[in-house]
Amino acid sequence: MANVRDLKKDINYVLGDIIEAVYVWEYANTDKGTEQSEAIIDDAINTFDELIAKVNDKNAENKKAHYKAINQELETKGRALIERINALG
């Protein structure tokens, strides 16, 4: 089973890097609007809040499966956010 602390760090790093990538895009594309990029940031923050709440849920029956599902959800949602950043181009 993955360490809960490591899972929380992974969530923080992945979503933090996504938000940073959006800020870099905004800085490099000052001539374009920021409505879509700000929506990506909002979605990343909401995803962070949801995943941390799930990690902190102590009522899970099978903790190993619970944390594995959270890790998979992080990967899925992270890829979707990255694809949205790439589509900003």
N, CA, C and O atoms as a Tinker XYZ file with bonds, in Angstrom:
   356  protein
     1  N      0.845000   -1.177000    0.000000    73     2
     2  CA     0.000000    0.000000    0.000000    64     1     3
     3  C      0.889000    1.239000    0.000000    63     2     4     5
     4  O      1.891000    1.304000    0.712000    81     3
     5  N      0.511000    2.197000   -0.795000    73     3     6
     6  CA     1.249000    3.453000   -0.832000    64     5     7
     7  C      1.061000    4.197000    0.478000    63     6     8     9
     8  O     -0.002000    4.153000    1.096000    81     7
     9  N      2.093000    4.860000    0.872000    73     7    10
    10  CA     2.035000    5.660000    2.075000    64     9    11
    11  C      1.055000    6.813000    1.843000    63    10    12    13
    12  O      1.087000    7.455000    0.793000    81    11
    13  N      0.193000    7.071000    2.814000    73    11    14
    14  CA    -0.802000    8.129000    2.678000    64    13    15
    15  C     -0.113000    9.480000    2.493000    63    14    16    17
    16  O     -0.578000   10.315000    1.717000    81    15
    17  N      0.974000    9.690000    3.193000    73    15    18
    18  CA     1.718000   10.942000    3.076000    64    17    19
    19  C      2.241000   11.112000    1.647000    63    18    20    21
    20  O      2.178000   12.207000    1.089000    81    19
    21  N      2.757000   10.026000    1.055000    73    19    22
    22  CA     3.247000   10.092000   -0.320000    64    21    23
    23  C      2.118000   10.359000   -1.307000    63    22    24    25
    24  O      2.299000   11.086000   -2.284000    81    23
    25  N      0.960000    9.772000   -1.050000    73    23    26
    26  CA    -0.195000   10.002000   -1.923000    64    25    27
    27  C     -0.608000   11.470000   -1.867000    63    26    28    29
    28  O     -0.907000   12.070000   -2.899000    81    27
    29  N     -0.628000   12.043000   -0.678000    73    27    30
    30  CA    -0.964000   13.460000   -0.543000    64    29    31
    31  C      0.069000   14.332000   -1.257000    63    30    32    33
    32  O     -0.291000   15.318000   -1.900000    81    31
    33  N      1.349000   13.974000   -1.145000    73    31    34
    34  CA     2.392000   14.720000   -1.840000    64    33    35
    35  C      2.216000   14.622000   -3.352000    63    34    36    37
    36  O      2.372000   15.612000   -4.067000    81    35
    37  N      1.890000   13.425000   -3.833000    73    35    38
    38  CA     1.678000   13.246000   -5.272000    64    37    39
    39  C      0.538000   14.123000   -5.767000    63    38    40    41
    40  O      0.648000   14.766000   -6.812000    81    39
    41  N     -0.550000   14.147000   -5.017000    73    39    42
    42  CA    -1.697000   14.981000   -5.390000    64    41    43
    43  C     -1.262000   16.438000   -5.444000    63    42    44    45
    44  O     -1.577000   17.154000   -6.395000    81    43
    45  N     -0.546000   16.867000   -4.435000    73    43    46
    46  CA    -0.091000   18.260000   -4.366000    64    45    47
    47  C      0.847000   18.590000   -5.523000    63    46    48    49
    48  O      0.680000   19.619000   -6.177000    81    47
    49  N      1.826000   17.734000   -5.781000    73    47    50
    50  CA     2.804000   18.002000   -6.830000    64    49    51
    51  C      2.167000   17.996000   -8.216000    63    50    52    53
    52  O      2.422000   18.896000   -9.017000    81    51
    53  N      1.355000   17.005000   -8.504000    73    51    54
    54  CA     0.760000   16.894000   -9.839000    64    53    55
    55  C     -0.134000   18.093000  -10.132000    63    54    56    57
    56  O      0.001000   18.735000  -11.174000    81    55
    57  N     -1.031000   18.387000   -9.226000    73    55    58
    58  CA    -1.960000   19.486000   -9.479000    64    57    59
    59  C     -1.261000   20.840000   -9.377000    63    58    60    61
    60  O     -1.639000   21.783000  -10.073000    81    59
    61  N     -0.259000   20.946000   -8.530000    73    59    62
    62  CA     0.529000   22.176000   -8.467000    64    61    63
    63  C      1.288000   22.420000   -9.762000    63    62    64    65
    64  O      1.365000   23.555000  -10.234000    81    63
    65  N      1.845000   21.364000  -10.335000    73    63    66
    66  CA     2.550000   21.493000  -11.614000    64    65    67
    67  C      1.596000   21.883000  -12.734000    63    66    68    69
    68  O      1.961000   22.648000  -13.627000    81    67
    69  N      0.381000   21.362000  -12.689000    73    67    70
    70  CA    -0.614000   21.715000  -13.712000    64    69    71
    71  C     -0.962000   23.196000  -13.612000    63    70    72    73
    72  O     -1.032000   23.893000  -14.624000    81    71
    73  N     -1.178000   23.673000  -12.390000    73    71    74
    74  CA    -1.493000   25.089000  -12.195000    64    73    75
    75  C     -0.316000   25.954000  -12.649000    63    74    76    77
    76  O     -0.511000   26.993000  -13.281000    81    75
    77  N      0.891000   25.527000  -12.330000    73    75    78
    78  CA     2.075000   26.271000  -12.762000    64    77    79
    79  C      2.166000   26.314000  -14.290000    63    78    80    81
    80  O      2.526000   27.343000  -14.861000    81    79
    81  N      1.843000   25.209000  -14.944000    73    79    82
    82  CA     1.872000   25.168000  -16.409000    64    81    83
    83  C      0.861000   26.150000  -16.993000    63    82    84    85
    84  O      1.127000   26.778000  -18.019000    81    83
    85  N     -0.286000   26.285000  -16.354000    73    83    86
    86  CA    -1.281000   27.253000  -16.833000    64    85    87
    87  C     -0.747000   28.678000  -16.686000    63    86    88    89
    88  O     -0.912000   29.502000  -17.586000    81    87
    89  N     -0.112000   28.963000  -15.558000    73    87    90
    90  CA     0.460000   30.301000  -15.368000    64    89    91
    91  C      1.551000   30.593000  -16.390000    63    90    92    93
    92  O      1.653000   31.717000  -16.882000    81    91
    93  N      2.361000   29.602000  -16.713000    73    91    94
    94  CA     3.391000   29.777000  -17.736000    64    93    95
    95  C      2.740000   30.057000  -19.083000    63    94    96    97
    96  O      3.198000   30.924000  -19.827000    81    95
    97  N      1.672000   29.326000  -19.400000    73    95    98
    98  CA     0.965000   29.557000  -20.668000    64    97    99
    99  C      0.403000   30.974000  -20.704000    63    98   100   101
   100  O      0.522000   31.671000  -21.712000    81    99
   101  N     -0.215000   31.401000  -19.586000    73    99   102
   102  CA    -0.778000   32.748000  -19.548000    64   101   103
   103  C      0.312000   33.802000  -19.733000    63   102   104   105
   104  O      0.105000   34.798000  -20.426000    81   103
   105  N      1.464000   33.584000  -19.117000    73   103   106
   106  CA     2.572000   34.538000  -19.233000    64   105   107
   107  C      3.101000   34.598000  -20.667000    63   106   108   109
   108  O      3.456000   35.670000  -21.157000    81   107
   109  N      3.151000   33.454000  -21.329000    73   107   110
   110  CA     3.657000   33.390000  -22.694000    64   109   111
   111  C      2.638000   33.860000  -23.722000    63   110   112   113
   112  O      3.007000   34.195000  -24.848000    81   111
   113  N      1.374000   33.888000  -23.353000    73   111   114
   114  CA     0.305000   34.249000  -24.284000    64   113   115
   115  C     -0.522000   35.401000  -23.724000    63   114   116   117
   116  O     -1.732000   35.272000  -23.542000    81   115
   117  N      0.119000   36.499000  -23.457000    73   115   118
   118  CA    -0.582000   37.632000  -22.853000    64   117   119
   119  C     -1.616000   38.254000  -23.786000    63   118   120   121
   120  O     -2.489000   38.998000  -23.339000    81   119
   121  N     -1.523000   37.954000  -25.071000    73   119   122
   122  CA    -2.461000   38.512000  -26.032000    64   121   123
   123  C     -3.777000   37.732000  -26.098000    63   122   124   125
   124  O     -4.724000   38.168000  -26.753000    81   123
   125  N     -3.837000   36.594000  -25.431000    73   123   126
   126  CA    -5.045000   35.761000  -25.473000    64   125   127
   127  C     -5.805000   35.891000  -24.161000    63   126   128   129
   128  O     -5.229000   36.237000  -23.129000    81   127
   129  N     -7.094000   35.612000  -24.210000    73   127   130
   130  CA    -7.935000   35.686000  -23.013000    64   129   131
   131  C     -7.589000   34.591000  -22.014000    63   130   132   133
   132  O     -6.994000   33.572000  -22.364000    81   131
   133  N     -7.971000   34.820000  -20.774000    73   131   134
   134  CA    -7.626000   33.865000  -19.716000    64   133   135
   135  C     -8.832000   33.126000  -19.163000    63   134   136   137
   136  O     -8.715000   32.447000  -18.143000    81   135
   137  N     -9.986000   33.239000  -19.805000    73   135   138
   138  CA   -11.180000   32.586000  -19.275000    64   137   139
   139  C    -11.000000   31.070000  -19.202000    63   138   140   141
   140  O    -11.300000   30.451000  -18.181000    81   139
   141  N    -10.505000   30.474000  -20.297000    73   139   142
   142  CA   -10.331000   29.022000  -20.325000    64   141   143
   143  C     -9.224000   28.574000  -19.386000    63   142   144   145
   144  O     -9.358000   27.554000  -18.711000    81   143
   145  N     -8.129000   29.328000  -19.336000    73   143   146
   146  CA    -7.023000   28.929000  -18.468000    64   145   147
   147  C     -7.412000   29.071000  -16.997000    63   146   148   149
   148  O     -7.022000   28.242000  -16.175000    81   147
   149  N     -8.159000   30.091000  -16.661000    73   147   150
   150  CA    -8.618000   30.243000  -15.273000    64   149   151
   151  C     -9.576000   29.112000  -14.890000    63   150   152   153
   152  O     -9.592000   28.673000  -13.740000    81   151
   153  N    -10.368000   28.643000  -15.847000    73   151   154
   154  CA   -11.268000   27.518000  -15.584000    64   153   155
   155  C    -10.467000   26.248000  -15.291000    63   154   156   157
   156  O    -10.870000   25.438000  -14.456000    81   155
   157  N     -9.340000   26.074000  -15.973000    73   155   158
   158  CA    -8.480000   24.911000  -15.715000    64   157   159
   159  C     -7.915000   24.993000  -14.304000    63   158   160   161
   160  O     -7.870000   23.988000  -13.595000    81   159
   161  N     -7.487000   26.173000  -13.894000    73   159   162
   162  CA    -6.967000   26.350000  -12.537000    64   161   163
   163  C     -8.050000   26.042000  -11.509000    63   162   164   165
   164  O     -7.793000   25.353000  -10.522000    81   163
   165  N     -9.254000   26.550000  -11.735000    73   163   166
   166  CA   -10.363000   26.283000  -10.810000    64   165   167
   167  C    -10.651000   24.789000  -10.718000    63   166   168   169
   168  O    -10.882000   24.262000   -9.630000    81   167
   169  N    -10.638000   24.108000  -11.867000    73   167   170
   170  CA   -10.882000   22.668000  -11.875000    64   169   171
   171  C     -9.768000   21.906000  -11.155000    63   170   172   173
   172  O    -10.034000   20.918000  -10.470000    81   171
   173  N     -8.524000   22.361000  -11.308000    73   171   174
   174  CA    -7.411000   21.715000  -10.610000    64   173   175
   175  C     -7.547000   21.877000   -9.104000    63   174   176   177
   176  O     -7.281000   20.939000   -8.353000    81   175
   177  N     -7.955000   23.053000   -8.660000    73   175   178
   178  CA    -8.148000   23.288000   -7.223000    64   177   179
   179  C     -9.293000   22.437000   -6.693000    63   178   180   181
   180  O     -9.191000   21.859000   -5.611000    81   179
   181  N    -10.378000   22.359000   -7.449000    73   179   182
   182  CA   -11.504000   21.521000   -7.026000    64   181   183
   183  C    -11.108000   20.052000   -6.972000    63   182   184   185
   184  O    -11.497000   19.338000   -6.048000    81   183
   185  N    -10.334000   19.597000   -7.957000    73   183   186
   186  CA    -9.852000   18.221000   -7.967000    64   185   187
   187  C     -8.980000   17.952000   -6.754000    63   186   188   189
   188  O     -9.102000   16.904000   -6.118000    81   187
   189  N     -8.096000   18.896000   -6.428000    73   187   190
   190  CA    -7.248000   18.773000   -5.247000    64   189   191
   191  C     -8.100000   18.601000   -3.997000    63   190   192   193
   192  O     -7.860000   17.698000   -3.196000    81   191
   193  N     -9.090000   19.465000   -3.833000    73   191   194
   194  CA    -9.951000   19.400000   -2.650000    64   193   195
   195  C    -10.687000   18.065000   -2.562000    63   194   196   197
   196  O    -10.782000   17.472000   -1.487000    81   195
   197  N    -11.206000   17.597000   -3.695000    73   195   198
   198  CA   -11.943000   16.328000   -3.725000    64   197   199
   199  C    -11.034000   15.151000   -3.359000    63   198   200   201
   200  O    -11.409000   14.302000   -2.551000    81   199
   201  N     -9.849000   15.103000   -3.951000    73   199   202
   202  CA    -8.953000   13.978000   -3.716000    64   201   203
   203  C     -8.418000   13.966000   -2.283000    63   202   204   205
   204  O     -8.311000   12.900000   -1.677000    81   203
   205  N     -8.085000   15.127000   -1.740000    73   203   206
   206  CA    -7.609000   15.179000   -0.355000    64   205   207
   207  C     -8.727000   14.764000    0.597000    63   206   208   209
   208  O     -8.466000   14.093000    1.596000    81   207
   209  N     -9.954000   15.149000    0.307000    73   207   210
   210  CA   -11.083000   14.726000    1.140000    64   209   211
   211  C    -11.243000   13.209000    1.099000    63   210   212   213
   212  O    -11.550000   12.585000    2.115000    81   211
   213  N    -11.037000   12.621000   -0.068000    73   211   214
   214  CA   -11.134000   11.167000   -0.189000    64   213   215
   215  C     -9.993000   10.481000    0.557000    63   214   216   217
   216  O    -10.204000    9.442000    1.183000    81   215
   217  N     -8.798000   11.041000    0.499000    73   215   218
   218  CA    -7.663000   10.457000    1.222000    64   217   219
   219  C     -7.921000   10.506000    2.722000    63   218   220   221
   220  O     -7.593000    9.564000    3.444000    81   219
   221  N     -8.501000   11.592000    3.184000    73   219   222
   222  CA    -8.750000   11.765000    4.617000    64   221   223
   223  C     -9.969000   11.008000    5.117000    63   222   224   225
   224  O    -10.219000   10.981000    6.322000    81   223
   225  N    -10.736000   10.391000    4.218000    73   223   226
   226  CA   -11.909000    9.611000    4.611000    64   225   227
   227  C    -11.449000    8.338000    5.315000    63   226   228   229
   228  O    -10.834000    7.469000    4.697000    81   227
   229  N    -11.741000    8.233000    6.582000    73   227   230
   230  CA   -11.283000    7.086000    7.379000    64   229   231
   231  C    -12.286000    5.934000    7.394000    63   230   232   233
   232  O    -12.048000    4.919000    8.049000    81   231
   233  N    -13.400000    6.079000    6.682000    73   231   234
   234  CA   -14.441000    5.050000    6.700000    64   233   235
   235  C    -14.331000    4.041000    5.561000    63   234   236   237
   236  O    -15.265000    3.271000    5.335000    81   235
   237  N    -13.231000    4.028000    4.854000    73   235   238
   238  CA   -13.078000    3.113000    3.723000    64   237   239
   239  C    -12.943000    1.679000    4.226000    63   238   240   241
   240  O    -12.219000    1.413000    5.185000    81   239
   241  N    -13.638000    0.772000    3.579000    73   239   242
   242  CA   -13.598000   -0.639000    3.972000    64   241   243
   243  C    -12.223000   -1.240000    3.674000    63   242   244   245
   244  O    -11.542000   -1.733000    4.573000    81   243
   245  N    -11.830000   -1.191000    2.414000    73   243   246
   246  CA   -10.556000   -1.741000    1.980000    64   245   247
   247  C     -9.628000   -0.568000    1.662000    63   246   248   249
   248  O     -9.710000    0.017000    0.581000    81   247
   249  N     -8.768000   -0.234000    2.583000    73   247   250
   250  CA    -7.942000    0.964000    2.440000    64   249   251
   251  C     -7.007000    0.882000    1.235000    63   250   252   253
   252  O     -6.807000    1.876000    0.536000    81   251
   253  N     -6.440000   -0.287000    0.992000    73   251   254
   254  CA    -5.517000   -0.428000   -0.132000    64   253   255
   255  C     -6.227000   -0.136000   -1.453000    63   254   256   257
   256  O     -5.698000    0.595000   -2.290000    81   255
   257  N     -7.400000   -0.692000   -1.643000    73   255   258
   258  CA    -8.168000   -0.455000   -2.867000    64   257   259
   259  C     -8.629000    0.997000   -2.935000    63   258   260   261
   260  O     -8.666000    1.596000   -4.010000    81   259
   261  N     -8.975000    1.551000   -1.793000    73   259   262
   262  CA    -9.431000    2.949000   -1.723000    64   261   263
   263  C     -8.327000    3.897000   -2.192000    63   262   264   265
   264  O     -8.574000    4.777000   -3.016000    81   263
   265  N     -7.114000    3.722000   -1.671000    73   263   266
   266  CA    -6.001000    4.590000   -2.044000    64   265   267
   267  C     -5.566000    4.355000   -3.489000    63   266   268   269
   268  O     -5.153000    5.288000   -4.177000    81   267
   269  N     -5.659000    3.123000   -3.941000    73   267   270
   270  CA    -5.314000    2.828000   -5.332000    64   269   271
   271  C     -6.301000    3.516000   -6.276000    63   270   272   273
   272  O     -5.908000    4.027000   -7.324000    81   271
   273  N     -7.568000    3.527000   -5.906000    73   271   274
   274  CA    -8.585000    4.194000   -6.715000    64   273   275
   275  C     -8.346000    5.708000   -6.745000    63   274   276   277
   276  O     -8.545000    6.348000   -7.777000    81   275
   277  N     -7.924000    6.273000   -5.624000    73   275   278
   278  CA    -7.625000    7.705000   -5.573000    64   277   279
   279  C     -6.438000    8.014000   -6.481000    63   278   280   281
   280  O     -6.456000    9.005000   -7.211000    81   279
   281  N     -5.420000    7.182000   -6.438000    73   279   282
   282  CA    -4.248000    7.379000   -7.290000    64   281   283
   283  C     -4.635000    7.301000   -8.766000    63   282   284   285
   284  O     -4.147000    8.086000   -9.580000    81   283
   285  N     -5.498000    6.369000   -9.106000    73   283   286
   286  CA    -5.961000    6.237000  -10.492000    64   285   287
   287  C     -6.783000    7.456000  -10.903000    63   286   288   289
   288  O     -6.660000    7.946000  -12.026000    81   287
   289  N     -7.614000    7.937000   -9.996000    73   287   290
   290  CA    -8.418000    9.126000  -10.289000    64   289   291
   291  C     -7.524000   10.353000  -10.498000    63   290   292   293
   292  O     -7.792000   11.181000  -11.368000    81   291
   293  N     -6.459000   10.463000   -9.693000    73   291   294
   294  CA    -5.498000   11.552000   -9.865000    64   293   295
   295  C     -4.881000   11.493000  -11.255000    63   294   296   297
   296  O     -4.768000   12.514000  -11.932000    81   295
   297  N     -4.487000   10.310000  -11.675000    73   295   298
   298  CA    -3.875000   10.152000  -12.988000    64   297   299
   299  C     -4.855000   10.518000  -14.099000    63   298   300   301
   300  O     -4.488000   11.220000  -15.042000    81   299
   301  N     -6.081000   10.056000  -13.996000    73   299   302
   302  CA    -7.089000   10.319000  -15.022000    64   301   303
   303  C     -7.417000   11.802000  -15.114000    63   302   304   305
   304  O     -7.411000   12.384000  -16.199000    81   303
   305  N     -7.704000   12.408000  -13.962000    73   303   306
   306  CA    -8.071000   13.824000  -13.969000    64   305   307
   307  C     -6.872000   14.704000  -14.328000    63   306   308   309
   308  O     -7.031000   15.733000  -14.984000    81   307
   309  N     -5.686000   14.306000  -13.904000    73   307   310
   310  CA    -4.488000   15.058000  -14.249000    64   309   311
   311  C     -4.251000   15.065000  -15.750000    63   310   312   313
   312  O     -3.936000   16.104000  -16.329000    81   311
   313  N     -4.400000   13.907000  -16.379000    73   311   314
   314  CA    -4.223000   13.832000  -17.837000    64   313   315
   315  C     -5.257000   14.691000  -18.554000    63   314   316   317
   316  O     -4.938000   15.354000  -19.541000    81   315
   317  N     -6.498000   14.681000  -18.061000    73   315   318
   318  CA    -7.549000   15.482000  -18.685000    64   317   319
   319  C     -7.224000   16.974000  -18.591000    63   318   320   321
   320  O     -7.439000   17.720000  -19.546000    81   319
   321  N     -6.710000   17.403000  -17.448000    73   319   322
   322  CA    -6.333000   18.807000  -17.297000    64   321   323
   323  C     -5.163000   19.172000  -18.196000    63   322   324   325
   324  O     -5.136000   20.258000  -18.775000    81   323
   325  N     -4.203000   18.276000  -18.314000    73   323   326
   326  CA    -3.053000   18.519000  -19.196000    64   325   327
   327  C     -3.505000   18.627000  -20.653000    63   326   328   329
   328  O     -3.011000   19.471000  -21.400000    81   327
   329  N     -4.434000   17.778000  -21.045000    73   327   330
   330  CA    -4.956000   17.841000  -22.411000    64   329   331
   331  C     -5.649000   19.188000  -22.658000    63   330   332   333
   332  O     -5.555000   19.756000  -23.746000    81   331
   333  N     -6.345000   19.686000  -21.631000    73   331   334
   334  CA    -7.008000   20.995000  -21.772000    64   333   335
   335  C     -5.970000   22.116000  -21.911000    63   334   336   337
   336  O     -6.176000   23.071000  -22.659000    81   335
   337  N     -4.854000   21.990000  -21.183000    73   335   338
   338  CA    -3.787000   22.997000  -21.307000    64   337   339
   339  C     -3.209000   22.948000  -22.714000    63   338   340   341
   340  O     -2.988000   23.990000  -23.331000    81   339
   341  N     -2.963000   21.752000  -23.223000    73   339   342
   342  CA    -2.411000   21.608000  -24.565000    64   341   343
   343  C     -3.355000   22.141000  -25.626000    63   342   344   345
   344  O     -2.906000   22.611000  -26.671000    81   343
   345  N     -4.653000   22.077000  -25.378000    73   343   346
   346  CA    -5.639000   22.564000  -26.338000    64   345   347
   347  C     -5.738000   24.084000  -26.343000    63   346   348   349
   348  O     -6.305000   24.664000  -27.269000    81   347
   349  N     -5.192000   24.734000  -25.316000    73   347   350
   350  CA    -5.245000   26.202000  -25.272000    64   349   351
   351  C     -4.478000   26.823000  -26.427000    63   350   352   353
   352  O     -4.890000   27.836000  -26.992000    81   351
   353  N     -3.352000   26.197000  -26.771000    73   351   354
   354  CA    -2.437000   26.635000  -27.815000    64   353   355
   355  C     -2.931000   27.683000  -28.683000    63   354   356
   356  O     -2.225000   28.115000  -29.594000    81   355
